């Protein structure tokens, strides 16, 4: 499948390579610096060029239809004092210059409002349509998955990110919402995102020790005050953890109803027979 064309990035020429200076006798050779990780985003230049002034944007997902020269990018955006939100931006290279450029108005997927995010607006129909496009033949998607750290750090980090979606400057709010989405698998992202943003947001969680379910799966029970949840986590190929399931736990296991007594009552003594 052909790919969408993105603006070329020119590499600066720094002249011919210079010989390494001679090592000082007895001096240890410095360790080479670790290479910076390559960005997963293929259309970052097109996205950057389309951001209006005053808006902070963090990409969440790229969906490319190279056959028709189109792309859709899900972004976390924030501005001024508003909480972060999720939008879908459409791009096309079907123009005179053949460059990938933004088309039309954004489509709002998720809008948060209020410190507790209780009145989040989630466009379920748009999310379902986007999932169908992602599963369509010939389409290519990019979505970074997983958060770094040990299994027990995933829940506190998700709670921190959920709380940061309406705190700090606009760049921090957009980055927090984008980071939260990366800690969820596809099903939780598209089916339960507003619920998880509300439920996992909390001042503190008390965690039980993780329980191993498999080579790359863990289970953790956690309590936030009087509330208790059970989480299932999966580790991906990059050793990052993703939340795959969350369910409520009862504080006490329900007791079965008591069965009626089966002890037979003693038989009444026969009355004496008159002579």
N, C-alpha and C positions, 0 to 999 in steps of 0.2 A: 504494500500500500504506500502510495506517495505521501510524503509529509508536507505539512504546511511550511511555507517559506517564512523564516523570521529574519529580521534585520541582521546583516552581517556585522560581526564585531571585529574591528581591525586590531591586530596584534602589533604593539610597538616594537620596533627593531632597536636593539640596544648595542649594535656593533658586533664585531667579531669577539668570540670568547677569549677572555684573558687567562693566562696561566695562573695556577694557584701559587700563592707565596710559599716559599720554603718554610717548613716547619721548624720551630725553635727546638734545639736539642733538649730533651727532657720534658717538653710540654705535651700535654695530652691534646689530642685532636678533638675539637668540639663536635658534639653529636649533631647530625643534620636535623633541621627543623622539620616537624611533621607537615606533610602537604595539607593544604586547606581542602576540606571536602568539596567535591564538585556540586554545584547547585542542581537539584533535580528538575528545575523548571526550564522547559524548552522555549517558552514564549515570554520570558521575563522582560526582554527589551520592549516588546510590543505592549505589555502590561504597564511597564514604567512610563512609557510615552503617552499613555492614555489617562493617567491619573490627574484629575483636576486639582488646582491649587487648594490647599487647606484640608485635603482628604488624605488620611493615612490608610494604607492598603497592605494586607498580607494575603498571599495566595493560599488557597486551601485545596483546590483540585483543578486540573486542566483536562478538558475533554476535546479531542481533536477529531474532526471529520476531514481528513486530508483529501479524500476523493472529491469533495465539493469545495475545498478551500475555506473551510469554516472552523472555528473553535469557540468553545464556551469555557470561561474561567470563573470558578466559584471563589469569591474573595471575602475576607473579613475586613470590614471598613469601619472607621470611626472618625469623628470630627467634633470640634468644639467640645461641649460638655455632655454630649449624648453617649449612651452606652454603645458598645460595638454591635454590629449587625452583619448578617450574611447576605451577599448579593450575587447574582449571576450576570456576568458581562459577556456580551456576544462580540465576536471578532470575525472579520472576513478579509480575504485577500483578493476578492473579486472586484477589483477597482483598476483604474488606469495605470497605477504604478505597480500593481501586483504585490503590494506590501500588506501585511496583516495589520488591520486597523480596527478600532472599536466601532461598533454599529449600534445605534438605537439607545434607548434608556435602559438602566439596570433593572433587573427583576429582583425584588426583595424576597429572600427565602425565610429569614429569621430576623425579627426586630425585638430587641429587649427593651423593657421599660420598667423603671423602679429598682430600688436597691435589692429587693428580693427576687426580681425577675419573674414575679408571679403572673404578670400579664403579657408574657412573651407571645408574639404573633408568629405562628409557624405555618407556612403555606404547604400543606401536605400534598395537595395536588401537584404543585410545581416540583416538589421533592420526588414524588413518584414518577413524574414524567422524566425528570433528570436521570433517575435510576434506569429507566427503560432505554434512554439514549446511551448510557454508559454500557449497558449490556448489548447494544446493537452491534451487528456484524461490521467489522472494518473500522470501528471507532477505537481510538487509543486514549488511555487515561493515565494521568500521573497524580498520585496522592500519597505523600509521605505518611507512614504509619509508625506509631510507637513513640514512647517517651523513655529516655534513658534512666538508668538506676536499677535498684533492686526491686523485687515485687512489692515489698512493703512500702515503697516510696510512691507508687503509682497513685493510690487514693489521695494522700495528702497533696500531691502535685495537681491532680485534677481539681481538688477542692480550692487550691490556691488560684488556679487559672480561672475557675468559675467565678470566684469573688473579684478577680481583677478585670473582668469584662466591662465594668463600669467605674473603675478606679484608675488613678494616674492620668498621664497625658494620653492623647488620642493614639499615638503610636503604640503605647503599652497596652491599651484596651484592644486594639486590633490584633496585636501579637498574642494576647492572652486567649482570645476566642479562637484564633487559628490553631494555637497550641492545644487547646482543649479538644478540638476535633481530631487531632492526630493521636490522641489517647484512646479513641473509640474505634471498634471495628465497623465495617460498612453497615451492618444491620442496625447497630445501636445509633450510628450517626444519622441515618436517614429515617429511622422509625421513632427514636426516643430522645433526640437531642435536647429539646426544651425541658423535658422531664428531668434528664440527668443534670442539666445545668442548675436546676432548682434543687434537686435532691442531694447532689454531692457538695453543694456550696455549704460550708459550715465552719465555725471557728476552730473546731478540733475533732479529730476522730481517734478513737481508741481501737487498736487493731489486735486481733488474736494472732498467734503464730501462723504463718502460711502452711497450707496443707498441699503436698505435691499430688497432682492428679495424673501426671505423665511427664515425659521428657521436656516438654515445653508448655505445660499447663499447671497453673496454681489456683488454689482457692483460699480466700481470706474472708473471715467474718469481722465485721467492724461495727462500732457503736458510736453514735453521735447523740449524747444525752440519753434520752429514753428510747431513741430509735435505733434499730439494728438492721444491717443489711448483710447479704452474702454476695461476694464478688467472685467472678471467675476471670482469670487473666491468661493471656497467651504471649509467648515470646516469639518474635519474628526472626528472620534470618540475620538481621543486623543487631541482635541481642537487645532489642527494645521491647517494652511491654505494652500490651494493648488490652483494654477492658473488653471482654466478650459477652459478659452477662452480669446482671445485677438483679437481685430479688430481695424482697422484704422478708425478714424473719420475725416470727412471733416470739414475744418475750418468754412465754411459757407454752409448752406443748399442750394442746387441748386434751383434757382427760376424757376417756370414753364414758358415756353415760352408764351409770350403775345399773346392773341387770336386776330385774325383780327377783326376790327370794324364791327359791324352788323348794324350800323345806316345807314338807307337808305338815299341816296342823294336826295335833294328836286327835285320834278318833274319840268321840264322846263315849263315855261308859254307858252300856245299856241300862235302861231303868229296870229296877227289880220287878219281877213278875208276881203278880198277886197269886196266892195259893188257890 
